[in-house]
Amino acid sequence: MQLLIPRILGSAAGHMAYSGYLGYFIGLSALKPRKRWPILGVGYFSASALHALWNASGAVSVLLLALVGVLSYAFLVAAILKARALSPNREQNFATRIFFEK
């Protein structure tokens, strides 16, 4: 149980990171339809490479497993920040506005 619970939690969080990262590439391919297939290919293979690295690092060491987890979330955060910058309707999106009260 001591190994199972952290592994399940890490696995669920990791799958969210891989899916979100691939989702960025799906959205990017919608913005750039002429380059759709290369963009989707890069997104799919890079997300699956992170997932494979996660699976392989579990057998090596817990420290490497944590490093791959942090790397996966770093990729996700970078994709989110880039997607916010690329968004064609960011000005109309209420979720990206910052309000300061006076």
C-alpha distances in whole Angstrom, upper triangle without the diagonal:
4,5,5,6,9,10,10,12,14,15,16,18,19,21,23,24,25,27,29,30,31,33,35,36,37,39,41,42,43,45,47,47,49,46,44,43,42,40,38,38,37,34,33,33,32,29,28,28,26,23,24,24,20,19,21,20,16,17,20,18,16,19,21,18,19,23,22,21,23,26,25,25,29,30,29,31,34,34,34,37,39,39,40,43,44,44,47,47,45,48,48,44,43,39,41,43,43,45,47,48,52
4,6,6,7,9,11,12,13,15,16,18,19,21,22,23,25,27,28,29,31,32,34,36,37,38,40,42,43,45,46,47,49,46,44,43,42,40,38,38,36,34,32,32,31,28,27,27,25,23,23,23,19,18,20,18,15,16,18,16,13,16,18,16,16,20,20,19,21,24,23,24,27,28,28,29,32,33,33,35,37,38,39,41,43,43,46,46,44,47,47,43,42,39,40,42,42,44,45,47,50
4,6,6,6,9,10,11,12,15,16,16,18,20,21,22,24,26,27,28,30,32,33,34,36,38,39,41,42,43,44,46,43,41,40,39,37,35,34,33,31,29,29,28,25,24,24,21,19,20,19,16,15,16,15,11,13,15,13,11,14,16,13,14,17,18,16,19,21,21,22,24,26,26,27,30,31,31,33,35,36,37,40,41,41,44,45,43,46,46,42,42,38,39,42,41,44,45,47,50
4,6,5,6,9,10,10,12,14,15,16,18,20,21,22,24,25,27,28,30,32,32,34,36,37,39,41,42,43,45,42,39,38,38,36,33,33,32,30,28,28,27,24,23,23,21,18,19,19,16,14,17,16,12,14,17,15,13,17,18,14,15,19,18,17,20,22,21,21,25,26,25,27,30,30,30,33,35,35,36,39,40,40,43,43,41,44,44,40,40,36,38,40,41,43,44,46,50
4,5,5,6,9,10,11,12,14,15,17,18,20,21,23,24,26,27,29,31,32,33,35,36,38,39,41,42,44,41,39,38,38,35,33,33,32,29,28,28,27,24,23,24,21,19,20,20,16,16,19,17,14,17,19,17,14,17,18,15,15,19,18,16,18,21,20,20,23,25,23,25,28,28,28,31,33,33,34,37,38,38,41,41,39,42,42,38,37,34,35,38,37,40,41,43,46
4,5,5,6,8,10,11,12,14,15,16,18,20,21,22,24,25,27,29,30,31,33,35,36,38,39,40,42,39,37,36,36,33,31,31,30,27,26,26,24,22,21,22,19,17,18,18,14,14,16,15,12,15,16,14,11,13,15,11,11,15,15,12,15,18,17,17,20,21,21,22,25,26,26,28,30,30,32,34,35,36,39,39,37,40,40,36,36,32,33,36,35,38,39,41,44
4,6,5,6,9,10,10,12,14,15,16,18,20,21,22,24,26,27,28,30,31,33,34,36,37,38,40,37,35,34,33,31,29,29,27,25,23,23,22,19,18,19,16,14,15,15,11,11,13,12,9,12,14,13,10,13,14,10,11,14,13,11,15,17,15,16,19,20,20,22,25,25,25,28,30,30,31,34,35,35,38,39,37,40,40,36,36,33,33,36,37,39,41,43,46
4,5,5,6,9,10,11,12,14,15,16,18,20,21,22,25,26,27,28,30,32,33,35,36,37,39,36,34,33,33,31,28,28,27,24,23,23,22,19,18,20,17,14,16,16,13,12,16,15,12,15,18,17,14,17,17,13,14,17,15,13,16,18,16,17,20,21,20,22,25,24,25,27,29,29,30,33,34,34,37,37,36,39,38,35,34,31,32,35,35,38,40,42,45
4,5,5,6,8,10,11,12,14,16,17,18,20,21,23,25,26,27,29,31,32,33,35,36,38,36,33,33,32,30,28,28,27,24,23,24,22,19,19,20,17,15,17,17,13,14,17,16,14,17,19,17,14,16,17,13,12,16,15,11,14,17,15,14,18,19,17,19,22,22,22,25,27,27,28,31,32,31,35,35,33,36,36,32,31,28,29,32,32,34,36,38,42
4,6,5,6,8,10,10,12,14,15,16,18,20,21,23,24,26,27,29,30,32,33,34,36,33,31,30,30,27,26,26,24,21,21,21,19,16,16,17,13,12,14,14,10,11,14,13,11,14,16,14,12,13,13,9,9,12,11,8,11,13,11,11,15,16,15,17,20,20,20,23,25,25,26,29,30,30,34,34,32,35,35,31,31,28,28,31,32,34,36,38,42
4,5,5,6,9,10,10,12,14,15,16,18,20,21,22,24,26,27,29,30,32,32,35,32,29,28,28,26,23,23,22,20,18,19,17,14,14,15,12,10,12,12,9,9,13,13,11,14,16,16,13,15,15,11,12,14,12,9,13,14,12,13,16,16,15,18,20,20,20,23,25,25,26,29,30,30,33,33,32,35,35,32,32,28,29,32,33,36,38,40,44
4,5,5,6,9,10,11,12,14,15,16,19,21,21,22,25,26,27,29,30,31,34,31,28,28,28,25,23,24,23,20,18,20,18,15,15,17,14,12,15,15,12,13,16,16,15,18,20,19,17,18,18,14,14,16,14,11,14,16,13,13,16,16,15,17,20,19,19,22,24,23,25,28,28,28,31,31,30,33,32,29,29,25,27,30,31,33,35,38,41
4,5,5,6,9,10,11,12,14,15,17,19,20,21,23,25,26,27,29,30,33,30,28,27,27,24,22,23,22,18,18,19,17,14,15,16,13,12,15,15,12,14,17,16,15,19,20,19,16,17,16,13,12,14,12,9,11,13,10,9,13,13,11,14,17,16,16,19,21,20,22,25,25,25,29,29,27,30,30,27,27,23,24,27,27,30,32,35,38
4,5,5,6,9,10,11,12,14,16,17,18,20,21,23,25,26,27,29,31,28,25,25,24,22,20,20,19,16,15,16,14,10,11,12,9,8,11,11,8,10,14,13,13,16,18,17,15,16,14,11,11,12,9,7,10,10,7,8,12,11,10,13,15,15,16,19,20,20,22,24,25,25,29,29,28,31,31,28,28,24,25,28,29,32,34,37,40
4,5,5,6,8,10,10,12,14,16,16,18,20,21,22,24,26,26,29,26,23,23,23,20,18,18,18,14,13,15,13,10,10,13,10,8,11,13,10,11,15,15,15,18,20,20,18,19,17,14,14,16,13,10,13,13,10,10,14,13,11,14,17,15,16,19,20,19,22,24,24,24,28,28,27,30,30,27,27,24,25,28,30,33,35,38,41
4,6,5,6,8,10,10,12,15,15,16,18,20,21,23,24,25,28,25,23,23,23,20,18,19,18,15,14,16,15,11,13,15,12,11,15,15,13,15,18,18,18,21,23,22,20,21,19,16,16,17,14,11,13,13,10,9,13,12,9,12,15,13,13,17,18,17,19,22,22,21,25,25,24,27,27,23,24,20,21,25,26,29,31,34,38
4,5,5,6,9,10,11,13,14,15,17,19,20,21,23,24,27,24,22,22,21,18,17,17,16,13,13,14,12,9,11,13,10,10,13,13,12,14,17,17,17,21,21,21,19,19,17,15,14,14,11,9,10,10,6,6,9,8,6,9,11,10,11,14,15,15,17,19,20,20,24,24,23,26,26,23,24,20,20,24,25,28,31,33,37
4,6,5,6,8,10,11,12,14,16,17,19,20,21,22,24,21,19,19,18,16,14,14,13,10,9,11,9,5,8,10,7,7,11,12,11,13,15,16,17,20,21,21,20,20,18,15,15,15,12,10,12,11,7,8,11,9,8,11,13,11,12,16,16,15,18,20,20,21,24,25,24,28,28,25,26,23,23,26,28,31,34,37,40
4,5,5,6,9,10,10,12,14,15,16,19,20,21,23,21,18,18,18,15,13,14,14,10,10,12,11,8,10,13,11,10,14,15,14,16,19,19,20,23,24,24,23,23,21,18,19,19,15,14,15,14,11,11,14,11,9,12,14,11,12,16,16,15,17,20,19,19,22,23,22,26,26,22,24,21,21,25,27,30,33,36,39
4,5,5,6,9,10,10,12,14,15,17,19,20,22,20,18,18,18,15,13,15,14,10,11,14,12,9,12,14,12,13,16,17,16,18,21,21,22,25,26,26,24,24,22,19,19,19,16,14,15,14,10,10,12,10,6,9,11,8,8,12,13,11,14,16,16,16,19,20,19,22,22,19,21,17,18,21,23,27,29,32,36
4,5,5,7,9,10,11,13,15,16,17,19,21,18,16,16,15,12,11,13,11,7,9,11,9,7,10,12,10,11,15,15,15,17,20,20,21,24,25,25,23,23,21,19,18,17,14,13,14,12,9,9,10,7,5,9,9,6,8,11,11,10,13,15,15,16,19,20,19,23,24,21,22,19,19,23,24,28,31,34,37
4,5,5,6,9,10,11,13,14,15,16,18,16,13,13,13,10,8,10,9,5,6,9,8,6,9,12,11,11,14,16,16,18,20,21,22,25,26,26,25,25,23,21,21,20,17,16,17,15,11,12,14,10,9,12,12,9,11,14,13,12,15,17,16,16,19,21,21,24,24,22,24,21,21,25,27,30,33,36,40
4,5,5,6,8,10,11,13,14,15,18,16,13,14,15,11,10,12,12,8,9,13,12,10,13,15,14,15,18,19,19,21,23,24,25,28,29,29,28,28,25,23,23,22,19,18,19,17,14,14,15,12,10,12,13,9,10,13,12,10,13,16,14,14,17,18,18,21,21,18,21,18,18,22,24,28,31,34,37
4,5,5,6,9,10,11,12,14,17,14,12,14,14,10,10,12,11,8,10,13,12,11,14,16,15,16,19,20,20,22,24,25,26,29,30,30,28,28,26,24,23,22,19,18,18,16,14,13,13,10,9,10,10,6,7,10,9,7,10,12,11,11,14,16,15,19,20,17,19,17,17,20,23,26,29,32,35
4,5,5,6,9,10,10,12,14,11,9,10,10,6,6,9,8,5,8,11,10,10,13,15,15,16,18,20,20,22,24,25,27,29,30,30,30,29,26,25,25,23,20,20,20,17,15,15,15,12,11,13,12,8,11,13,11,9,13,14,12,13,15,18,18,22,22,20,23,21,20,24,26,29,32,36,39
4,5,5,6,9,10,10,13,11,8,10,11,8,6,10,10,8,9,13,13,12,14,17,17,18,20,22,22,24,26,27,28,31,32,33,32,31,29,27,27,26,23,22,22,20,17,18,18,15,13,16,15,11,13,15,13,11,14,16,13,13,15,17,18,22,21,19,22,20,20,24,27,30,33,36,40
4,5,5,6,9,10,13,12,10,12,13,10,9,13,13,10,13,16,15,15,17,20,19,20,23,24,24,26,29,29,31,34,35,35,33,33,31,29,28,27,24,23,23,21,19,18,19,16,14,15,14,11,11,13,11,8,11,13,10,10,11,13,14,18,18,16,19,17,17,21,24,27,30,33,36
4,5,5,6,9,11,9,8,11,11,7,9,12,11,10,13,15,15,15,18,19,19,21,23,24,25,27,29,30,31,34,35,35,34,33,30,29,29,27,24,24,23,21,19,19,18,15,14,15,14,10,11,13,10,8,11,12,9,9,11,14,15,18,19,18,21,19,18,22,24,28,31,34,37
4,5,5,6,8,7,5,8,9,6,7,10,11,10,12,15,15,15,18,19,20,21,24,25,26,28,29,30,32,35,36,36,35,35,32,31,31,29,26,26,26,23,21,21,21,18,17,19,17,13,15,17,14,12,15,15,12,13,14,16,18,21,21,20,24,22,22,25,28,31,35,38,41
4,6,6,9,9,7,10,12,10,10,14,14,13,15,18,18,18,20,23,23,24,26,28,28,30,32,33,35,38,38,39,38,37,35,33,33,32,29,28,28,26,23,23,23,20,18,20,19,15,16,17,15,12,15,15,12,11,12,14,16,19,19,18,22,21,20,24,27,30,33,36,39
4,6,9,9,9,12,13,11,12,15,15,14,17,20,19,20,22,24,24,26,28,29,30,32,34,35,36,39,40,40,39,38,36,34,34,32,29,29,28,26,24,24,23,20,19,20,18,14,15,16,13,11,13,13,9,9,9,12,14,17,17,17,20,20,19,22,25,28,32,35,37
4,6,6,6,10,10,9,11,14,14,14,16,19,19,20,22,23,24,26,28,29,30,32,34,35,37,39,39,40,39,38,36,35,34,32,30,30,29,27,25,25,24,21,20,21,19,16,17,18,15,13,16,15,11,12,12,15,17,20,21,20,24,23,22,25,28,31,35,38,40
4,5,5,8,10,9,11,13,15,15,16,19,20,20,22,24,25,27,28,30,31,33,34,36,38,40,41,41,41,40,37,36,36,34,32,31,31,29,26,27,26,23,22,24,22,19,20,21,18,16,19,18,15,15,15,18,20,23,23,23,26,26,25,28,31,34,38,41,43
4,6,8,9,10,12,14,15,16,17,19,20,22,23,25,26,28,29,31,32,34,35,36,39,41,41,42,42,41,38,37,38,36,33,33,33,30,28,29,28,24,24,26,23,20,22,23,20,18,21,20,17,18,17,20,23,25,26,26,29,29,28,31,34,37,40,43,46
4,6,6,6,9,10,11,12,14,16,17,18,20,21,23,24,26,27,29,30,32,33,35,37,38,39,39,38,35,34,34,32,29,30,29,26,25,26,25,21,21,23,21,18,20,21,17,17,20,19,16,17,17,21,22,26,26,26,29,28,27,30,33,36,39,43,45
4,6,5,6,9,10,11,12,14,16,16,18,20,21,22,24,26,27,28,30,31,33,36,36,37,37,37,34,32,33,31,28,28,28,26,23,24,24,20,20,22,20,17,19,21,17,16,19,19,16,17,17,20,22,25,26,25,28,27,26,29,32,36,39,42,45
4,5,5,6,9,10,10,12,14,15,16,18,20,21,22,24,26,27,28,30,32,34,34,36,36,35,32,31,32,30,27,27,28,25,23,24,24,20,21,23,21,18,21,22,19,18,22,22,19,20,21,24,25,29,29,28,31,30,29,32,35,39,42,45,48
4,5,5,6,9,10,11,12,14,15,16,18,20,21,22,24,25,26,28,30,32,33,34,34,34,30,29,30,28,25,26,26,23,21,23,22,19,19,22,19,17,20,21,18,18,21,21,18,20,21,24,25,29,30,28,32,30,29,32,35,38,41,45,47
4,5,5,6,9,10,11,12,14,15,17,18,20,21,23,24,26,27,29,31,32,33,32,32,29,28,28,26,23,23,24,21,19,20,19,16,16,18,16,13,16,18,14,14,18,18,15,17,18,21,22,25,26,25,28,26,25,28,31,35,37,41,44
4,6,5,6,8,10,11,12,14,15,16,18,20,21,22,24,26,27,30,30,32,31,31,28,26,27,26,22,22,23,20,18,19,20,16,16,19,17,14,16,19,16,15,19,19,17,18,20,22,23,27,27,25,28,26,26,29,32,35,38,42,45
4,5,5,6,8,10,10,12,14,15,16,18,20,21,22,24,26,28,28,30,30,30,26,25,26,25,21,22,23,20,18,20,20,16,17,20,18,16,19,21,18,18,22,22,20,21,23,26,26,30,30,29,31,29,29,32,35,38,41,44,47
4,6,5,6,8,10,10,12,14,15,16,18,20,21,22,24,26,27,28,28,27,24,23,24,22,19,20,20,17,15,17,17,13,14,17,15,13,16,18,16,16,20,20,18,20,22,25,25,29,30,28,30,28,27,31,33,36,39,42,45
4,6,5,6,8,10,11,12,14,15,17,18,20,21,23,25,26,27,27,26,23,22,22,21,17,18,18,15,13,15,15,11,11,15,13,11,14,16,14,14,17,18,16,18,20,23,23,27,27,25,27,25,24,28,30,34,36,40,43
4,6,5,6,8,10,11,12,14,15,16,18,20,22,24,25,26,26,26,23,21,22,21,17,18,19,17,14,16,17,13,13,17,16,14,16,19,17,17,20,22,20,21,23,26,26,29,30,27,30,27,27,31,33,36,39,42,46
4,5,5,6,9,10,10,12,14,15,16,18,20,22,22,24,24,24,21,20,21,20,16,17,19,16,14,16,17,13,15,18,17,15,18,21,19,19,23,23,22,24,26,28,28,32,33,30,33,30,29,33,35,39,41,44,48
4,5,5,6,9,10,10,12,14,15,16,19,21,21,22,22,22,18,17,18,17,13,14,15,12,10,13,13,10,12,15,14,12,16,18,16,17,20,21,20,22,25,27,27,30,31,29,31,28,27,31,32,36,38,42,45
4,5,5,6,9,10,11,13,14,15,17,20,20,21,21,21,18,16,17,16,12,12,14,11,9,11,12,9,10,14,13,12,14,17,16,16,20,21,20,22,25,26,26,29,30,27,29,26,26,29,31,34,37,40,43
4,5,5,6,8,10,10,12,14,16,18,19,20,20,21,17,16,17,17,13,14,16,13,11,14,15,13,13,17,17,15,18,21,20,20,23,25,24,25,28,30,29,33,33,31,32,29,29,33,35,38,41,44,47
4,5,5,6,9,10,10,12,14,16,17,18,19,19,15,14,16,14,11,13,15,12,10,14,14,12,14,17,17,16,19,21,20,21,24,25,25,26,29,31,31,34,35,32,34,31,30,34,35,39,41,44,48
4,5,5,6,9,10,10,13,15,15,16,16,16,13,11,13,11,8,9,11,8,7,10,11,9,11,14,14,14,17,19,19,20,23,24,24,25,29,30,29,33,34,31,32,29,28,32,33,36,38,42,45
4,5,5,6,9,10,11,14,15,16,16,16,13,11,13,13,9,10,12,11,8,12,14,12,13,16,17,16,18,21,21,21,24,26,26,27,30,32,31,34,35,32,33,29,29,33,34,38,40,43,46
4,5,5,6,8,10,12,13,15,15,16,13,11,14,14,10,12,15,13,11,15,16,15,16,19,20,19,22,24,24,25,28,29,29,30,33,35,34,38,38,35,36,33,33,37,38,41,43,46,50
4,5,5,6,9,11,11,12,13,13,10,9,11,10,7,10,12,10,10,13,15,14,15,18,19,19,21,23,24,25,27,29,29,30,34,35,34,38,38,35,37,33,33,36,37,40,42,45,48
4,6,5,6,9,10,11,11,11,9,6,9,9,6,7,10,10,9,12,14,14,15,18,19,19,21,23,24,24,27,29,29,30,34,35,33,37,38,34,35,32,32,35,36,39,41,44,47
4,6,6,8,10,11,12,13,11,8,12,12,10,11,14,14,12,15,18,17,18,21,22,22,24,26,27,27,30,32,32,33,36,38,36,40,40,37,38,34,35,38,39,42,44,47,50
4,5,6,7,10,11,13,10,9,12,12,10,12,15,14,14,17,19,18,20,23,23,24,26,28,28,29,32,34,34,35,38,40,39,42,43,40,41,37,37,40,41,44,46,49,52
4,5,5,6,8,9,6,5,9,9,8,10,13,12,13,16,17,17,19,21,22,23,25,27,28,29,31,33,33,35,38,40,38,42,42,39,40,36,36,39,39,43,44,47,50
4,6,6,6,9,8,5,9,11,10,11,14,14,14,17,19,19,20,23,24,25,27,29,30,31,33,35,35,36,40,41,39,43,43,40,40,37,37,40,40,43,45,47,51
4,6,8,11,9,9,12,14,13,14,17,17,18,20,22,22,24,26,27,28,30,32,33,34,36,38,38,40,43,44,43,46,47,43,44,40,40,44,44,47,48,51,54
4,7,9,7,8,11,12,12,14,16,16,17,20,21,22,24,26,27,28,30,32,32,34,36,37,38,40,43,45,43,46,47,44,44,41,40,44,44,47,48,51,54
4,5,5,6,9,10,11,13,15,15,17,19,20,21,23,25,26,27,29,31,32,33,35,37,38,39,43,44,42,45,46,43,43,39,39,42,42,45,46,48,51
4,5,5,6,9,10,10,12,14,15,17,18,20,21,23,24,26,27,29,30,32,33,35,36,37,41,42,40,43,44,40,40,37,36,39,39,42,43,45,48
4,5,5,6,9,10,11,12,14,16,16,18,20,21,22,24,26,27,29,30,32,33,35,36,40,41,39,42,43,39,39,36,35,38,37,40,41,44,46
4,5,5,6,9,10,10,12,14,15,16,18,20,21,23,24,26,27,28,30,32,33,34,38,39,37,40,42,38,39,35,34,37,37,40,41,44,47
4,5,5,6,9,10,11,13,14,15,17,19,20,21,23,25,26,27,29,31,32,33,37,38,36,39,40,36,37,33,33,36,36,39,40,43,46
4,5,5,6,9,10,11,12,14,15,16,18,20,21,23,24,26,27,29,30,31,35,36,34,37,38,34,34,31,30,33,33,36,37,40,43
4,5,5,6,9,10,10,12,14,15,16,18,20,21,22,24,26,27,28,30,34,35,33,36,37,34,34,31,30,33,32,35,37,39,42
4,5,5,6,9,10,10,12,14,15,17,18,20,21,22,24,26,27,28,32,33,31,35,36,33,33,30,29,32,32,35,37,40,43
4,5,5,6,9,10,11,12,14,15,17,19,20,21,23,25,26,27,31,32,29,33,34,30,31,27,26,30,30,33,34,37,40
4,5,5,6,9,10,10,12,14,15,16,18,20,21,23,24,26,29,30,28,31,32,29,29,25,25,28,27,30,32,35,38
4,5,5,6,9,10,10,12,14,15,16,18,20,21,22,24,28,29,27,30,32,29,29,26,25,28,28,31,33,36,39
4,5,5,6,9,10,11,13,14,15,17,19,20,21,22,26,27,25,29,30,27,28,24,23,27,27,31,32,36,39
4,5,5,6,8,10,10,12,14,15,16,18,20,21,24,25,23,26,27,24,25,21,20,23,24,27,29,32,35
4,5,5,6,9,10,11,12,14,15,17,18,20,24,25,22,26,27,24,25,21,20,23,23,27,28,32,34
4,6,5,6,9,10,11,12,14,15,16,18,22,23,21,25,26,23,25,21,20,23,24,28,30,33,36
4,5,5,6,9,10,10,12,14,15,16,20,21,19,22,23,20,21,18,17,21,22,25,28,31,34
4,5,5,6,9,10,11,12,14,15,19,20,17,21,22,19,20,16,15,18,19,22,24,28,31
4,5,5,6,8,10,11,12,14,18,19,17,20,22,20,21,18,16,19,20,24,26,29,32
4,6,5,6,9,10,10,12,16,17,15,19,20,18,20,17,15,19,20,24,26,30,33
4,5,5,6,9,10,10,14,15,13,16,17,15,16,13,12,15,17,20,23,26,29
4,5,5,6,9,10,14,15,12,15,17,15,16,13,11,14,15,19,21,25,27
4,5,5,6,9,12,14,12,15,17,16,18,15,13,16,18,21,24,27,30
4,5,5,6,10,11,10,13,15,13,15,13,11,15,17,21,24,27,30
4,6,5,9,10,7,10,12,10,12,10,8,11,13,17,20,23,26
4,6,9,10,8,11,13,12,15,13,10,13,15,18,21,24,27
4,6,9,8,11,13,13,16,15,12,15,18,21,24,27,30
4,6,5,9,10,9,13,12,10,13,16,19,22,26,28
4,6,8,9,10,14,14,12,14,18,21,24,27,29
4,6,6,7,10,11,10,12,15,18,21,24,27
4,5,5,8,9,7,9,12,15,18,21,24
4,6,8,10,8,8,11,13,16,19,21
4,6,9,9,9,12,14,17,20,22
4,5,6,7,11,13,17,19,22
4,6,5,9,10,14,16,19
4,6,8,11,14,17,20
4,7,10,13,16,19
4,6,10,13,16
4,7,10,13
4,6,10
4,6
4
